[in-house]
Amino acid sequence: MNSRLGLTGGLVAAAFIAAACSTTSSSGPYGAAPSAAPSAGPSAAPVVAPSPSPAPLPTGTAINVGSTKLGEVLVDSNGQTVYLFLADRGTMSNCNSASCVQYWPPVLTDGAPQAGAGANVSLLGTTMRADGTTQVTYAGHPLYRFISDKKAGDVTGQGVNGFGARWYVVSPSGGADRIVPILGKSPRATRLVLRVALSYPVMTRAALPCKPRFVR
């Protein structure tokens, strides 16, 4: 009886020892190792699309159409009247001396000239001057300002004969407006006076306060 109980106890003890050894060998002395948390890889930076570059602003000189006592003529961006020179040959300027440039400064530009209100962009162009600067042209005529024009709308250079030829304001169509006002009369009145003077030269010229200037 005692031997049977001892044998049974030995078998039970052996079973416990085997289970303990099995657990230790598979999980280590401290039980099962905790599973490692998956490491998060580096997050990719968001891709930002580059913003489009702003369109460059036009840098060329602007030519507009302004109102004067001669009617609608070409002016610059400040409203100053611009003129053409009858001595120019095509787009080549014949106003290159220091004195001519002083009295009749050329209309220069750093880029393609811009057509303002009333101006025809197809008539705008440029020409290279003798000093290497770029001058604005309109309908093939190099453009100039006049030193005696002090404010917008002045046309004191109209019909001036200087430096070998006459100077005239430029119409929006690109032609030279050759009407010279008589005693400050409006262009319409000036044309009427000249028309009457040509039709009745003896009667009308005697009545005129000054001799009309017939520009050809």
C-alpha positions as CSV (number, residue, x, y, z in Angstrom):
1,M,0.0,0.0,0.0
2,N,2.7,2.5,1.0
3,S,4.8,1.5,-2.0
4,R,1.8,2.1,-4.3
5,L,1.2,5.5,-2.9
6,G,4.9,6.4,-3.2
7,L,4.9,5.3,-6.8
8,T,1.8,7.4,-7.6
9,G,3.3,10.4,-5.9
10,G,6.5,10.0,-7.8
11,L,4.7,9.8,-11.1
12,V,2.7,13.0,-10.2
13,A,5.9,14.8,-9.2
14,A,7.6,13.8,-12.4
15,A,4.7,15.1,-14.4
16,F,4.9,18.5,-12.7
17,I,8.6,18.7,-13.3
18,A,8.2,17.8,-17.0
19,A,5.6,20.5,-17.4
20,A,7.7,23.1,-15.7
21,C,10.8,22.3,-17.8
22,S,8.6,22.4,-21.0
23,T,7.3,25.9,-20.0
24,T,10.8,27.2,-19.2
25,S,12.4,26.1,-22.4
26,S,9.7,27.6,-24.6
27,S,9.0,30.9,-22.8
28,G,12.1,31.5,-20.7
29,P,12.3,31.9,-17.0
30,Y,10.0,34.9,-17.0
31,G,7.2,33.6,-19.1
32,A,6.4,34.6,-22.7
33,A,8.3,37.6,-24.0
34,P,6.0,40.5,-25.0
35,S,5.6,40.9,-28.7
36,A,7.5,43.9,-30.0
37,A,5.2,46.7,-31.3
38,P,5.6,47.3,-35.0
39,S,7.9,50.4,-35.5
40,A,6.4,53.2,-37.5
41,G,8.5,54.1,-40.5
42,P,9.3,57.8,-41.3
43,S,6.3,59.5,-42.7
44,A,6.8,61.0,-46.2
45,A,6.6,64.9,-46.3
46,P,3.6,66.1,-48.2
47,V,4.3,67.2,-51.8
48,V,3.4,70.9,-52.4
49,A,3.0,71.9,-56.0
50,P,4.9,75.0,-56.9
51,S,2.7,78.1,-57.4
52,P,2.8,79.5,-61.0
53,S,5.1,82.5,-61.5
54,P,3.2,85.7,-61.9
55,A,3.1,87.0,-65.5
56,P,5.8,89.8,-66.0
57,L,4.4,93.3,-66.2
58,P,4.8,95.1,-69.5
59,T,7.7,97.4,-69.5
60,G,7.3,99.1,-72.8
61,T,6.2,102.7,-73.2
62,A,2.5,103.2,-73.6
63,I,1.0,105.3,-76.4
64,N,-2.5,106.5,-76.0
65,V,-5.0,108.8,-77.7
66,G,-5.7,112.1,-76.0
67,S,-7.9,115.2,-76.6
68,T,-6.3,118.5,-77.6
69,K,-7.5,121.7,-79.3
70,L,-6.4,120.0,-82.5
71,G,-8.7,117.0,-81.8
72,E,-7.7,113.4,-81.0
73,V,-4.0,112.9,-81.3
74,L,-1.4,110.5,-80.0
75,V,0.0,111.1,-76.5
76,D,2.3,109.3,-74.1
77,S,1.3,107.7,-70.8
78,N,1.4,111.1,-69.1
79,G,-0.9,112.7,-71.7
80,Q,2.0,114.6,-73.4
81,T,1.5,115.1,-77.1
82,V,3.9,113.2,-79.4
83,Y,5.0,114.3,-82.8
84,L,6.5,113.1,-86.0
85,F,9.3,114.7,-88.0
86,L,8.9,115.2,-91.8
87,A,12.7,114.9,-92.2
88,D,12.7,111.3,-91.0
89,R,13.1,108.7,-93.8
90,G,11.0,105.7,-93.0
91,T,11.7,104.5,-89.5
92,M,15.2,106.2,-89.4
93,S,15.4,109.2,-87.2
94,N,17.1,112.3,-88.6
95,C,17.0,114.1,-85.2
96,N,20.3,113.0,-83.7
97,S,22.2,116.1,-82.9
98,A,22.4,117.2,-79.3
99,S,20.4,120.4,-79.9
100,C,17.6,118.5,-81.8
101,V,17.3,115.9,-79.1
102,Q,17.2,118.6,-76.5
103,Y,14.2,120.3,-78.1
104,W,12.6,117.2,-79.5
105,P,13.3,114.3,-77.1
106,P,12.6,110.9,-78.7
107,V,10.0,108.7,-77.2
108,L,12.2,105.8,-75.9
109,T,11.2,102.4,-74.7
110,D,12.8,99.5,-72.8
111,G,10.4,96.9,-74.1
112,A,7.7,96.4,-76.7
113,P,5.6,99.5,-76.7
114,Q,2.0,99.2,-75.4
115,A,-1.1,100.4,-77.1
116,G,-3.3,102.4,-74.8
117,A,-6.9,103.5,-75.3
118,G,-7.6,104.5,-78.9
119,A,-4.1,103.5,-80.2
120,N,-3.7,100.8,-82.8
121,V,-1.4,98.1,-81.6
122,S,-0.7,97.0,-85.2
123,L,0.8,100.4,-86.0
124,L,3.2,100.4,-83.0
125,G,6.8,99.5,-83.5
126,T,10.4,100.4,-82.6
127,T,13.5,101.6,-84.3
128,M,17.2,101.6,-83.2
129,R,18.6,105.1,-82.9
130,A,22.2,106.1,-83.7
131,D,23.1,106.1,-80.0
132,G,21.8,102.5,-79.6
133,T,18.6,103.4,-77.7
134,T,15.2,102.1,-78.9
135,Q,12.6,104.6,-80.1
136,V,8.9,104.1,-80.4
137,T,7.4,104.3,-83.9
138,Y,3.8,104.6,-85.0
139,A,2.8,103.7,-88.6
140,G,6.5,103.8,-89.3
141,H,7.1,107.3,-87.9
142,P,9.6,107.8,-85.1
143,L,7.8,109.6,-82.2
144,Y,9.1,112.7,-80.3
145,R,8.0,115.0,-77.5
146,F,8.4,118.8,-77.6
147,I,10.3,120.7,-74.9
148,S,7.8,123.6,-74.8
149,D,4.8,121.3,-74.0
150,K,4.4,121.6,-70.3
151,K,1.2,119.8,-69.6
152,A,-1.2,117.2,-71.0
153,G,-3.0,118.5,-74.1
154,D,-0.4,121.1,-75.1
155,V,0.4,121.1,-78.8
156,T,2.9,124.0,-79.0
157,G,5.1,122.0,-81.4
158,Q,2.4,121.7,-84.1
159,G,3.7,123.0,-87.4
160,V,7.1,124.1,-86.0
161,N,9.7,124.3,-88.7
162,G,13.0,123.3,-87.2
163,F,16.1,121.2,-87.8
164,G,15.3,121.0,-91.5
165,A,11.6,120.2,-91.6
166,R,8.2,120.6,-89.9
167,W,6.9,118.7,-86.9
168,Y,3.3,117.6,-86.6
169,V,1.0,115.8,-84.1
170,V,0.0,112.3,-85.1
171,S,-3.5,111.1,-85.7
172,P,-4.7,107.8,-84.3
173,S,-4.6,106.4,-87.9
174,G,-0.9,107.2,-88.1
175,G,-1.0,110.3,-90.3
176,A,0.3,113.8,-89.7
177,D,-2.4,116.3,-88.8
178,R,-1.1,119.4,-90.5
179,I,-3.7,121.8,-89.4
180,V,-2.2,124.8,-87.6
181,P,-4.6,126.7,-85.4
182,I,-5.1,130.4,-86.3
183,L,-5.2,132.7,-83.2
184,G,-6.2,129.7,-81.0
185,K,-9.3,128.8,-83.0
186,S,-10.6,125.2,-82.8
187,P,-9.5,122.7,-85.5
188,R,-13.0,122.9,-87.1
189,A,-13.0,126.7,-87.1
190,T,-9.4,126.7,-88.5
191,R,-10.4,124.4,-91.4
192,L,-13.4,126.6,-92.1
193,V,-11.3,129.8,-92.2
194,L,-8.8,128.2,-94.5
195,R,-11.5,126.8,-96.8
196,V,-13.1,130.2,-97.1
197,A,-9.7,131.9,-97.6
198,L,-8.8,129.6,-100.4
199,S,-12.3,130.0,-102.0
200,Y,-12.3,133.8,-101.7
201,P,-8.7,134.9,-101.3
202,V,-9.1,138.6,-102.0
203,M,-12.1,139.2,-99.7
204,T,-11.2,136.9,-96.9
205,R,-7.5,137.4,-96.5
206,A,-8.1,141.1,-96.0
207,A,-10.5,140.4,-93.2
208,L,-8.3,137.9,-91.4
209,P,-6.5,139.2,-88.3
210,C,-3.4,137.4,-89.4
211,K,-2.0,135.7,-92.4
212,P,-3.1,132.0,-92.5
213,R,-0.4,129.4,-92.5
214,F,-1.0,127.1,-95.4
215,V,0.8,123.9,-94.5
216,R,1.6,121.6,-97.3
